[in-house]
Amino acid sequence: MNNPDFIDHNKIILLNNGSQYFPALVSAIEQAKYEIHLQTYIFKYDATGIIISEALIRAAQRGVAVHLLMDGFGSLDFPNKIIEKLITEGVQVLIYRKELLTFKFLKHRLRRMHRKVVVIDAQIAFIGGINIIDDYDPRSSQPLPRFDHAVRIEGPLLANIYPVVKRLWMLVAWVHFKKRWIKKQPELKPQLKSSGTQRAALVIRDNIRHRRDIEHAYLKAIATAEEEIIIANAYFLPGRNFRKALIHAARRGVRVILLLQGKIEYRIQHYASRALYGNLLGAGIKIYEYHKSYLHTKVAVIDNYWSTVGSSNIDPFSLLLAREANIIVIDHAFSSELRANLQQALHESNPVSARYWKKRAWLDRLLNWISYYTLRFLQGTLGYGQKSTRI
């Protein structure tokens, strides 16, 4: 476990949904001169994926070293013929833990690369929860964008972000016997000059040196909160320590607000999360469910000063298994902007009252607890039922 390495003098811009993120990403790719690293869990070859793919090809054609790393499960349906086209056009493409036996439920299959990180010329980075996928749910009769966030980063923090991204690329390249792609790596110096006034840190989760870093950063911030905690998270199934931290904060007078998924995307996770509502509501924690569109964000604001944006959900998958990346920002202006965005979403959400929750039908309660214990059983079966983080 490592404490966040906070660095001053950064410029960090909040990007709301794909409507702000994708144009900013394409613009940065178009201006790249030397090198692009794009690492994502999902790369869907839809309208958005085509735009990003073509931008990467144009960059490679003008001599930029383009490195695309996709997760083998999240991007399982990315067409092989498009991968071949990208490679032919000069884009280096690697698959993180490529899926070969999709019908087997194995422990290693859950160790995914879930982070969404882009670094361009070691001068600009993008980090958040937004995958390379159309921003709208095609199943909806009135499509609305997923509620999600990312950040654009310039400044000395690149000195911490760039080596992490490059190291993972080189590791996967060695595994895939792509030694020539390692030798061709440009030797760039990350941006170290002052670009702004914001203090920030990169926090990652991996399976070696940073197993609990993101969870620890959350717990430390929650423990020191004085006035307000707002957490918006797509898949919320916190462990015992996390729940206790939130409950203790609420009992000492901190306003604790959870903005959670209202639309059902993955049923067992949705119902398992709801099994925890009674305990949280009973402690005075306010819960809102977002129904306007799919909520995919993983952000938090504490005391209107500490905030985080990233890829990590608050569930066993993100906190115990996957490679994740979050940015923590210590800045009133940035936190105020993110908080205002979350407040708007809260106004558009349905509050869950403790009184209503107690009066639910017994079948609803049974479904919640069956889902909860099913996930708990699976977690224990896979060997991740550690006391400090179990559900």
C-alpha positions as CSV (number, residue, x, y, z in Angstrom):
1,M,0.0,0.0,0.0
2,N,1.4,3.4,-1.0
3,N,0.2,6.9,0.0
4,P,-0.7,9.2,-3.0
5,D,2.2,11.2,-4.4
6,F,0.6,14.7,-4.7
7,I,2.2,17.1,-7.1
8,D,1.4,20.8,-7.5
9,H,1.0,23.1,-10.5
10,N,-1.2,21.0,-12.8
11,K,-4.0,22.0,-15.1
12,I,-6.9,19.6,-14.8
13,I,-10.1,20.0,-16.9
14,L,-13.2,18.1,-16.0
15,L,-14.9,16.4,-19.0
16,N,-18.6,15.5,-18.7
17,N,-19.8,12.5,-20.7
18,G,-18.5,11.5,-24.1
19,S,-19.8,14.7,-25.7
20,Q,-17.0,16.6,-24.1
21,Y,-14.4,13.7,-23.8
22,F,-14.3,12.4,-27.4
23,P,-13.8,15.7,-29.2
24,A,-11.0,16.6,-26.7
25,L,-9.4,13.2,-27.2
26,V,-9.6,13.4,-31.0
27,S,-8.1,16.9,-31.0
28,A,-5.2,15.8,-28.8
29,I,-4.6,12.7,-31.1
30,E,-4.6,15.0,-34.2
31,Q,-2.0,17.2,-32.6
32,A,0.3,14.4,-31.4
33,K,3.8,14.7,-32.8
34,Y,5.8,11.7,-31.3
35,E,3.8,9.1,-29.3
36,I,0.3,8.0,-28.3
37,H,-0.6,5.5,-25.6
38,L,-4.3,4.6,-25.5
39,Q,-5.3,2.0,-22.9
40,T,-9.0,1.1,-22.5
41,Y,-11.2,-1.7,-21.1
42,I,-13.8,-1.4,-23.9
43,F,-13.1,-0.5,-27.5
44,K,-16.3,-0.8,-29.4
45,Y,-16.1,-0.6,-33.2
46,D,-19.2,1.6,-33.4
47,A,-19.5,5.2,-34.7
48,T,-17.3,6.5,-31.9
49,G,-14.8,3.6,-32.2
50,I,-14.5,4.3,-35.9
51,I,-13.7,8.0,-35.3
52,I,-11.0,7.1,-32.7
53,S,-9.6,4.3,-34.9
54,E,-9.3,6.6,-37.9
55,A,-7.6,9.3,-35.8
56,L,-5.1,6.8,-34.6
57,I,-4.4,5.6,-38.1
58,R,-3.8,9.2,-39.3
59,A,-1.4,9.8,-36.5
60,A,0.5,6.6,-37.3
61,Q,0.7,7.6,-41.0
62,R,2.4,10.9,-40.1
63,G,5.0,9.1,-38.1
64,V,3.6,9.1,-34.6
65,A,4.3,6.0,-32.5
66,V,0.8,4.8,-31.7
67,H,0.3,2.2,-29.0
68,L,-3.2,0.8,-28.5
69,L,-3.8,-1.6,-25.6
70,M,-7.3,-3.1,-25.2
71,D,-8.6,-5.5,-22.6
72,G,-9.3,-9.0,-23.9
73,F,-12.7,-9.4,-22.2
74,G,-14.0,-5.8,-22.4
75,S,-13.1,-5.5,-26.1
76,L,-13.8,-9.1,-26.9
77,D,-16.0,-8.3,-29.9
78,F,-13.6,-5.8,-31.5
79,P,-13.2,-7.2,-35.1
80,N,-10.0,-9.0,-35.9
81,K,-10.0,-7.6,-39.4
82,I,-9.9,-4.0,-37.9
83,I,-7.0,-5.0,-35.7
84,E,-5.2,-6.3,-38.7
85,K,-6.0,-3.0,-40.6
86,L,-4.7,-0.9,-37.7
87,I,-1.5,-2.9,-37.5
88,T,-1.1,-2.7,-41.3
89,E,-1.5,1.1,-41.1
90,G,1.2,1.4,-38.4
91,V,-0.7,1.3,-35.2
92,Q,0.8,-1.1,-32.6
93,V,-2.1,-3.1,-31.1
94,L,-1.9,-5.4,-28.0
95,I,-4.6,-7.3,-26.2
96,Y,-4.4,-7.6,-22.4
97,R,-5.3,-11.2,-21.4
98,K,-6.9,-12.2,-24.6
99,E,-9.9,-14.4,-24.1
100,L,-9.5,-17.9,-25.6
101,L,-11.9,-20.1,-23.5
102,T,-14.9,-17.8,-23.0
103,F,-17.1,-20.6,-21.5
104,K,-14.8,-21.2,-18.5
105,F,-15.2,-19.2,-15.2
106,L,-11.6,-18.9,-14.0
107,K,-10.1,-16.7,-11.4
108,H,-7.5,-15.2,-13.8
109,R,-10.2,-14.1,-16.2
110,L,-11.4,-11.5,-13.7
111,R,-8.0,-9.8,-13.5
112,R,-8.8,-7.3,-16.2
113,M,-7.3,-4.0,-17.3
114,H,-10.3,-1.9,-16.4
115,R,-8.6,1.5,-16.5
116,K,-9.1,4.1,-19.2
117,V,-5.9,6.2,-19.8
118,V,-4.5,8.1,-22.7
119,V,-1.1,9.8,-22.8
120,I,0.0,11.9,-25.7
121,D,3.6,13.0,-26.3
122,A,4.2,12.6,-22.5
123,Q,2.6,16.1,-22.3
124,I,-1.2,15.5,-22.1
125,A,-3.1,12.7,-20.3
126,F,-6.7,11.7,-20.1
127,I,-8.0,9.6,-17.2
128,G,-11.5,8.6,-16.2
129,G,-14.3,6.2,-16.6
130,I,-15.2,6.6,-20.2
131,N,-14.6,3.7,-22.6
132,I,-14.3,4.0,-26.4
133,I,-17.9,3.4,-27.1
134,D,-20.9,5.4,-28.3
135,D,-22.2,7.6,-25.5
136,Y,-25.8,6.7,-26.1
137,D,-27.7,3.5,-25.2
138,P,-29.1,2.2,-28.5
139,R,-31.7,0.1,-26.6
140,S,-33.5,3.3,-25.3
141,S,-36.4,4.7,-27.3
142,Q,-35.1,8.2,-26.3
143,P,-31.4,7.8,-26.1
144,L,-29.6,9.9,-23.5
145,P,-25.8,9.9,-22.8
146,R,-24.3,7.8,-20.1
147,F,-23.6,9.8,-17.0
148,D,-19.8,9.7,-16.9
149,H,-16.6,11.7,-16.3
150,A,-13.0,12.0,-17.3
151,V,-10.2,14.6,-16.9
152,R,-7.7,16.2,-19.2
153,I,-4.3,16.7,-17.5
154,E,-1.3,18.8,-18.2
155,G,1.6,19.5,-15.9
156,P,4.2,17.8,-13.6
157,L,1.8,15.0,-12.8
158,L,2.7,13.5,-16.2
159,A,6.0,12.5,-14.6
160,N,4.0,9.9,-12.6
161,I,1.4,9.0,-15.2
162,Y,3.6,8.4,-18.2
163,P,5.9,5.7,-16.6
164,V,2.9,3.7,-15.4
165,V,1.3,3.7,-18.8
166,K,4.6,2.9,-20.6
167,R,5.5,0.1,-18.1
168,L,2.2,-1.7,-18.7
169,W,2.7,-1.5,-22.5
170,M,6.2,-2.9,-22.2
171,L,5.0,-5.7,-19.9
172,V,2.2,-6.8,-22.3
173,A,4.6,-6.5,-25.3
174,W,7.1,-8.9,-23.7
175,V,4.3,-11.4,-22.9
176,H,3.2,-11.2,-26.6
177,F,6.8,-11.5,-27.8
178,K,6.7,-8.1,-29.5
179,K,10.3,-7.2,-28.7
180,R,10.6,-5.0,-31.7
181,W,7.8,-2.8,-30.4
182,I,9.7,-2.3,-27.2
183,K,12.9,-1.3,-28.9
184,K,11.0,1.3,-31.0
185,Q,9.7,3.0,-27.8
186,P,10.4,6.8,-28.0
187,E,12.4,8.2,-25.1
188,L,10.2,11.2,-24.2
189,K,10.5,13.4,-21.1
190,P,7.2,14.1,-19.4
191,Q,6.0,17.6,-18.9
192,L,7.5,19.0,-15.7
193,K,6.8,22.7,-16.1
194,S,4.0,24.4,-14.2
195,S,0.7,24.4,-16.2
196,G,-1.8,25.4,-13.6
197,T,-2.5,25.7,-9.9
198,Q,-4.0,22.3,-9.1
199,R,-2.5,19.7,-6.7
200,A,-3.2,16.2,-7.8
201,A,-2.1,12.6,-7.5
202,L,-2.4,9.4,-9.7
203,V,-3.6,6.4,-7.7
204,I,-3.6,3.0,-9.4
205,R,-4.6,-0.5,-8.4
206,D,-2.6,-3.5,-9.6
207,N,-1.9,-7.0,-8.2
208,I,1.7,-6.3,-6.9
209,R,2.7,-3.0,-5.3
210,H,-0.6,-1.1,-5.4
211,R,-3.3,-3.7,-4.4
212,R,-5.2,-1.4,-1.9
213,D,-4.1,2.1,-2.9
214,I,-7.4,3.3,-4.3
215,E,-9.4,1.9,-1.5
216,H,-7.0,3.3,1.1
217,A,-7.2,6.8,-0.5
218,Y,-11.0,6.7,-0.2
219,L,-10.9,5.5,3.4
220,K,-8.5,8.2,4.5
221,A,-10.5,10.9,2.9
222,I,-13.8,9.6,4.4
223,A,-12.2,9.4,7.8
224,T,-11.1,13.0,7.7
225,A,-14.3,14.4,6.2
226,E,-15.9,17.2,8.2
227,E,-19.0,18.4,6.3
228,E,-20.0,16.4,3.2
229,I,-19.2,13.2,1.2
230,I,-20.8,12.7,-2.2
231,I,-20.0,9.5,-4.0
232,A,-21.3,8.6,-7.4
233,N,-20.5,5.1,-8.5
234,A,-21.9,2.8,-11.1
235,Y,-21.3,-0.5,-9.3
236,F,-21.5,0.0,-5.5
237,L,-20.8,-3.1,-3.4
238,P,-18.3,-1.9,-0.7
239,G,-16.5,-4.1,1.7
240,R,-17.0,-4.0,5.5
241,N,-14.3,-1.4,6.1
242,F,-15.7,0.9,3.5
243,R,-19.3,0.6,4.8
244,K,-18.1,1.2,8.4
245,A,-16.2,4.3,7.3
246,L,-19.3,5.8,5.7
247,I,-21.5,5.0,8.6
248,H,-19.0,6.4,11.1
249,A,-18.9,9.6,9.0
250,A,-22.6,9.9,9.0
251,R,-22.9,9.4,12.7
252,R,-20.4,12.1,13.5
253,G,-22.6,14.6,11.5
254,V,-21.1,14.5,8.0
255,R,-23.7,14.6,5.2
256,V,-23.1,11.3,3.3
257,I,-24.8,11.1,-0.1
258,L,-24.6,8.2,-2.5
259,L,-25.6,8.6,-6.2
260,L,-26.1,5.1,-7.6
261,Q,-27.3,3.2,-10.6
262,G,-31.1,3.2,-11.0
263,K,-31.4,1.5,-14.4
264,I,-30.7,-2.2,-14.3
265,E,-27.7,-3.0,-16.4
266,Y,-26.3,-6.2,-14.6
267,R,-29.1,-7.7,-12.5
268,I,-27.2,-9.6,-9.9
269,Q,-24.9,-6.6,-9.1
270,H,-27.9,-4.3,-9.1
271,Y,-29.9,-6.4,-6.6
272,A,-26.8,-7.2,-4.5
273,S,-26.1,-3.5,-4.0
274,R,-29.6,-2.9,-2.9
275,A,-29.2,-5.5,-0.1
276,L,-26.9,-2.9,1.7
277,Y,-29.4,0.0,1.5
278,G,-31.2,-0.7,4.8
279,N,-28.0,-0.6,6.9
280,L,-26.8,2.6,5.1
281,L,-30.1,4.4,5.3
282,G,-30.5,3.4,8.9
283,A,-27.2,5.3,9.7
284,G,-28.6,8.5,8.1
285,I,-26.8,8.1,4.7
286,K,-28.9,9.5,1.8
287,I,-29.2,7.3,-1.3
288,Y,-30.3,8.5,-4.7
289,E,-30.9,6.3,-7.8
290,Y,-30.2,7.8,-11.2
291,H,-32.7,6.7,-13.8
292,K,-32.3,9.3,-16.5
293,S,-29.7,7.2,-18.4
294,Y,-27.1,4.7,-17.4
295,L,-24.8,5.9,-14.7
296,H,-21.3,4.8,-15.4
297,T,-19.2,7.4,-13.5
298,K,-16.8,6.6,-10.6
299,V,-16.3,10.0,-8.9
300,A,-16.5,11.5,-5.4
301,V,-16.3,14.9,-3.8
302,I,-15.5,15.4,-0.1
303,D,-15.8,18.7,1.8
304,N,-15.8,20.5,-1.6
305,Y,-12.0,20.2,-1.7
306,W,-11.0,16.6,-2.2
307,S,-12.2,14.9,-5.3
308,T,-11.5,11.8,-7.4
309,V,-12.3,10.8,-11.0
310,G,-11.3,7.5,-12.5
311,S,-12.2,4.0,-13.5
312,S,-12.5,2.3,-10.1
313,N,-15.9,1.2,-9.0
314,I,-16.5,0.5,-5.3
315,D,-16.9,-3.2,-5.6
316,P,-14.7,-6.4,-5.3
317,F,-14.0,-6.4,-9.0
318,S,-12.4,-3.0,-9.0
319,L,-10.9,-2.9,-5.5
320,L,-9.5,-6.5,-5.5
321,L,-8.9,-7.7,-9.0
322,A,-8.7,-5.2,-11.9
323,R,-6.1,-2.7,-13.0
324,E,-7.6,0.7,-12.3
325,A,-6.5,4.3,-12.4
326,N,-7.9,7.3,-10.6
327,I,-6.9,10.9,-10.2
328,I,-7.3,12.6,-6.9
329,V,-7.5,16.4,-7.1
330,I,-7.0,18.7,-4.0
331,D,-8.6,21.9,-5.4
332,H,-11.7,23.9,-4.4
333,A,-12.5,25.2,-7.9
334,F,-12.3,21.7,-9.5
335,S,-14.3,20.1,-6.7
336,S,-16.9,22.8,-6.8
337,E,-17.4,22.1,-10.6
338,L,-17.7,18.4,-10.1
339,R,-20.0,18.8,-7.1
340,A,-22.3,21.1,-9.1
341,N,-22.5,18.5,-11.8
342,L,-23.4,15.8,-9.3
343,Q,-25.9,18.1,-7.6
344,Q,-27.7,18.5,-10.9
345,A,-27.7,14.7,-11.3
346,L,-29.1,14.3,-7.8
347,H,-32.0,16.7,-8.7
348,E,-32.8,14.4,-11.6
349,S,-32.6,11.2,-9.5
350,N,-35.0,9.4,-7.2
351,P,-34.3,9.6,-3.5
352,V,-34.6,6.3,-1.5
353,S,-36.3,6.9,1.8
354,A,-35.6,4.7,4.9
355,R,-39.4,4.5,5.5
356,Y,-40.1,3.3,2.0
357,W,-37.2,0.8,2.2
358,K,-38.6,-0.8,5.3
359,K,-42.0,-1.4,3.7
360,R,-40.8,-3.3,0.6
361,A,-42.3,-6.6,-0.3
362,W,-40.6,-9.6,1.2
363,L,-39.9,-11.0,-2.3
364,D,-37.9,-7.9,-3.1
365,R,-35.8,-8.3,0.1
366,L,-35.3,-12.0,-0.7
367,L,-34.0,-11.2,-4.2
368,N,-31.6,-8.6,-2.9
369,W,-30.1,-11.0,-0.3
370,I,-29.9,-14.0,-2.7
371,S,-28.0,-11.8,-5.1
372,Y,-25.8,-10.5,-2.3
373,Y,-24.8,-13.9,-1.0
374,T,-24.4,-15.3,-4.5
375,L,-21.7,-12.6,-5.2
376,R,-20.2,-13.2,-1.7
377,F,-20.0,-17.0,-2.4
378,L,-18.4,-16.4,-5.8
379,Q,-15.9,-14.0,-4.2
380,G,-15.0,-16.6,-1.5
381,T,-14.8,-19.4,-4.1
382,L,-12.4,-17.4,-6.2
383,G,-10.2,-16.8,-3.1
384,Y,-10.8,-13.1,-2.5
385,G,-12.8,-13.2,0.7
386,Q,-10.1,-11.3,2.7
387,K,-11.4,-10.1,6.0
388,S,-10.5,-6.5,5.4
389,T,-12.3,-6.2,2.1
390,R,-15.0,-8.8,2.0
391,I,-18.5,-7.9,1.0
